[in-house]
Amino acid sequence: MDVEANVIESEAGLRPTSECLMHIEIYKARPDVFAISHTHSLYATSFAVLNKPIPAVVYECAILNLKDGVIPVAPYGRPGTPALSNSVIEPIKRADAILMEKHGAIGVDKDPYEAVLKSAYLEEMAQIYYHALVINGGKEPESFAPEELQRWAYPSQIKFSR
């Protein structure tokens, strides 16, 4: 497919996913993105159903590029519609991992492996957040400020021989 939703090649005659328009809009909104991982993972989708952003309760969230210190939730849009495609634009500008209300989750990156890894981190963060809420009797745990997450950098002391 191209970014105008024209099917360029389909050797098997299969139709693209009905959510391809959403993927196209993400690529348009984020020129740095070359890979999208869209999942319906259990814990992340549970928070998406509740329209509940996931705060950065562990520092590993720094890898998700959370400009606001939370994994945001895109407003509901029926799958396969422009409403869904448009709903993800603003949240995906704010983070490399987002929830989709009553639907699922998305991880993005320039590399396919990293996009899938971000989706896996998103699910892990959702699990940790869920368990923290349960252990804490429903009380919100403390979370990291966006500024603290953005300070993270790979240790300069680590040297690669090649």
Residue pairs with C-beta under 8 A, 6 or more apart in sequence:
1 7
1 8
1 16
1 20
1 24
2 8
3 24
3 27
3 28
5 20
5 21
5 24
7 15
7 16
10 16
17 23
18 79
18 80
19 38
19 79
19 80
19 84
21 80
21 81
21 82
21 84
21 85
22 38
22 84
22 85
22 88
23 36
23 38
24 85
25 85
25 86
25 88
25 89
26 33
26 36
26 88
26 89
26 92
26 106
26 108
27 33
27 34
27 36
29 88
29 89
29 92
29 93
30 92
30 93
30 108
32 110
33 92
33 108
33 109
33 110
33 115
34 109
34 110
34 111
34 112
35 108
35 109
35 110
35 111
35 112
35 114
35 115
35 116
36 106
36 107
36 108
36 115
37 106
37 107
37 108
37 112
37 115
37 116
37 118
37 119
38 104
38 105
38 106
38 119
39 45
39 104
39 105
39 106
39 107
39 119
39 123
40 103
40 104
40 105
41 104
41 105
41 119
41 122
41 123
41 126
42 123
43 123
43 126
43 127
43 130
44 54
44 99
44 104
44 105
44 122
44 123
44 126
45 99
45 103
45 104
45 105
46 126
46 130
47 53
47 54
47 73
47 99
47 126
47 129
47 130
48 73
48 99
48 100
48 101
48 102
48 103
48 104
48 105
49 101
49 102
51 73
51 76
51 101
51 102
52 73
53 70
53 71
53 72
53 73
53 99
54 70
54 71
54 99
54 122
54 125
54 126
54 129
55 69
55 70
55 71
55 129
55 140
55 141
55 143
56 62
56 66
56 69
56 70
56 125
56 143
56 144
56 146
56 149
57 125
57 128
57 129
57 132
57 141
57 142
57 143
57 144
58 125
58 128
59 144
59 149
59 152
60 121
60 124
60 125
61 71
61 121
61 125
61 144
61 149
62 144
62 149
62 150
62 152
63 96
63 118
63 121
64 71
64 95
64 96
64 97
64 107
64 118
64 121
64 122
64 125
65 95
65 96
66 94
66 95
66 96
66 97
66 146
66 149
67 94
67 95
67 146
67 150
68 94
68 95
68 146
69 143
69 144
69 145
69 146
69 149
70 95
70 143
71 95
71 97
71 98
71 99
71 122
71 125
71 126
72 91
72 94
72 95
72 98
72 99
73 91
73 98
73 99
73 100
73 101
74 87
74 88
74 90
74 91
74 92
74 98
74 99
74 100
74 101
75 87
75 101
76 87
76 100
76 101
76 102
76 103
77 83
77 84
77 85
77 86
77 87
77 88
77 100
78 84
79 103
84 100
84 103
87 100
87 101
88 98
88 100
88 106
91 98
92 98
92 106
92 108
96 107
96 108
96 109
96 118
97 105
97 106
97 107
97 108
97 118
97 119
97 121
97 122
98 105
98 106
99 105
100 106
105 119
105 122
105 123
106 119
107 115
107 116
107 117
107 118
107 119
107 120
107 121
107 122
108 115
108 118
109 115
109 117
109 118
129 141
132 141
133 139
133 140
133 141
